[in-house]
Each structure stands twice: as structure tokens, then as C-alpha cells.
Amino acid sequence: MRRPLIAGNWKMNLTREESVSLASELCRADSSNTDILICPPYVYLDAVSQAVAGSSINVGSQDAYFEASGAFTGEISVGMLKDIGCQFIILGHSERRHVLGESDLLINKKVHAVLSGDLTPIVCVGETLEEREAGKTLDVIKSQFDGSLAGLTADQIKKTVIAYEPVWAIGTGKTATPEQAQEVHADLRRILAERYNPETSEEVRILYGGSVKPDNTAELMAQADIDGALVGGASLQSDSFIDIINASGVSAG
Ligand code: 13P
């Protein structure tokens, strides 16, 4: 049985004061049925970690660099993130792939670095609207899966979280229908079973992301292969994020 994970990706939003206050408000969320994660901008990670200390809220970052230390101006290592209390690291988000030009090869190096550091990578995959309309969704997902997750052992993939985020549904208000999302999640589970084995594929959590809101969470989470959500906009307010957490806990499984 896969335990749901609801992750908030704050992206490049909020001030320090707003971050700490949102994190503190989230400490009242009920985590009895759901793992909860928040991913603030790097500069607020330390303050947010302190604000949720002693609660069941996990803190993660939105990226990391694969080298441990050295002359990599502007980059942040996995060890540094671990040092300030991160447990999860989002990698290969579509904004990093499409706005910042990250390749599967780079993402793959980061995935290996995060796993070597004993943290949990959340690896994002997803097609653009153009790719979906050209009937290429499955090809894109397969190629991102094989590129970003290359060389992982079965034990490592079990520790990895995959997030399916159709690019056309991010920040647009256009959610994939539960059926559209489930179709790709089932494809991902099938790819996992083919590349590893059915038992391993059943253990991997696959999150959906793209305009997740309190009122569409329950029907998304009711799908057999959707194990949680990666939430952008609706994670920036405590009420909507807590409503999503509550809706995921009752409908999971
Ligand atoms: P929105 O929920 O704002 O569509 O963002 C989704 C996302 O990109 C989460 O990583």
C-alpha cells in the first residue's frame, strides 16, 4: 500500500516572513493518512525547516547540483541541503527543463547524487501540449523516464518518487482529467514493471501535478495509480493546501 504524498512546490514565490508564517500555519495539518512536504525557495529553507521543527511536515528543495563541492558558482549541493534539514529534492521540473534548458543527462546525474546522499528525489516528467496533440505523450514519458532515471537499481527506484506533470496543465488552470492522468500513471507503472519488475513497480509513488486544487484532488486521488500531488499555486495558501491534504487522505486507495 502506497502512502499518499502531498508536496507543495512554492517555486520562486513568497517573502521570508510569508514563508515562515505559511510553514507555521501548515503545522496544524493532519498527517495521519498522508505524507506532507513543502519545497520553498533555497534562501528560506533554513527558516522554514525551523518553523516546522517537531511537526510531521517534511521540507525539500526545488533542485540541487550533482557535485559535492567546488567551483560551481550559484549552485547548491545535496550535502548542503541535507545539512539544513531537507529530506526530498524535486528534480527535472518542467520549468527547469524548458525555461532553464536542463537535459535528461543532467537530471540523471542529480538523481544519482540525491540518492547517494540518502535523500529522496522527486523526478518530474511530462509532455507539452504540442507533443500531446501529436500523439507523442507516451514516447516523451518513456524517453524522459529512461534518460532521467538511467542506471538506478531496483532499490534506488523504490526510494524515488516520480511526478507526472503535463506541461500544458501547469499554472494554466487546465487540469488533466482524472482519466487522462490515470492513463499516463498506468503507463509509467507499466514502464517500471518492464524496466524492473511488477513488485518494484507497485512500490513506487507516482504523483500528479498541474493545477491541482482542493476541488479536484479527491477524484484525481481516487485513480488507482495516482499516489499524491505536486501542487504549485494552491500550495501558497495554508487553507487550500490543507484542504488538498485532507481530500487526499480520505480518497486514497
Ligand atoms: P500549479 O499547481 O500551479 O499548476 O503548478 C504545478 C507544478 O508545477 C508543481 O510542481
Residues whose N, C-alpha, C, O or C-beta is under 5 A from the ligand:
A	BS01	13P	N9 A169 I170 G171 T172 G209 G210 S211 V212 L230 V231 G232 G233 A234
